[in-house]
Amino acid sequence: MTTSDQQLPLPTGGFMTTSDQQLPLPTGGFQMMEGLAHHGHGESVPTTLKPTSVLWQSVAEFTAGAIGGTACVISGQPFDTVKVKMQTYPEFYPSSWQCFKQTFVKDRLAGLYRGTVPALAANIAENSILFMSYGWCKSMVCKFSGHSKDSDLSIGENAIAGCAAAFFAALGLCPTELVKCRMQAMHEAIASQGKAVTLRMSPWAVTRAILQQDGIPGMFKGLTSTWAREMPGCFFFFGGYELSRHLLTPTGKTKDDLSVPRLMFCGGFAGACLWTAIFPIDVVKSRIQVQSMLGNTEGRFLPTLTHIYRTEGVRALYSGLGPCVLRSFPANGALFVTFEWSRKHLMQL
């Protein structure tokens, strides 16, 4: 029998025909051809990643996290500006409302959105890494707990995965949030020294000043505080999100079937849980990052926390909590709605 009419055996898959010869394919031959485009004379090149692959899932979660972070900043930046001002210089404002009003009267809407560029960088860096790492950490928790898929994880197991994911997210968040906080509280920092406020600095100028003064390590000022805030914070963040999704899921449906308003509430509740649990840590972090701009290079977490408690009392550790919790509902609601929608559609590509 000649090769022109000879048929070679297949292990389990299909066969591929060249001009007049049938060649064997390995197991799943036809499946291997999915996602391939023919180019030239029989040459094949991959066009897309398989949506079910771990790599594609990571890409989808990273991208969806970045999109969600953008939505979070746009919807919540004015509240965040008030929060940082109240945390770092509460003596300037008797209340959050007065802080909001004075900032708006002095600088209009631009004042409330001051620091938006580094805030976008911070949230995109944090949420893209956070949600991608969250997917990885859920897979690891599945292996340790014996679950076959991450949808079987309990509320507590999801919270643990979120806590672990926050370690990686903080590395991307700290440098960008440092720039954001300094820009937001720059007027108050200069005024606290009795100087006239005439300075206008761009995010790039602030970054350059940090690098010139302290080098690359200066960009990670407050990293310990960021870890101390983000890791327990994300435990409550993802735990609160999964708890509220569980409670709001109608009978006979799954958590993936939640309506947009319910999903918005779940995101807001998650954010409120996070900030209520870790707000004093965030106050310390903001103080360290902003006051280091004035030459206070000795800022460390425990001494700063002790100083605030002794000189200003417990109340100072919760200064700005109101606008922060209010911000959680539009900002974190937008974050989770946008993330879930983006991830769903990216996984279907």
Buried (B, 14 or more C-beta within 10 A) or exposed (E): EEEEEEEEEBEEBBBBEEEEBBEBBEEEBEEBBEEEEEEEEEEBEEEEBEEEEEEBBBBBBBBBBBBBBBBBBBBBBBBBBBBBBBBBBBEBBEEBEEBBEBBBEEBEEEBBBBBBBBBBBBBBBBBBBBBBBBBBBBBEBBEEEEBEEBEEBBBEBBBBBBBBBBBBBBBBBBBBBBBBBBBBBBBBBBEBEEEEEEEEBEBEEBBEBBEEEBEEEBBBBBBBBBBBBBBBBBBBBBBBBBBBBEEBBEEEEEBEEBEEEBBBBBBBBBBBBBBBBBBBBBBBBBBBBBBBBEEEEEBEBEEBBEEBBEEBEEEBBBBBBBBBBBBBBBBBBBBBBBBBBBBEEBBEE
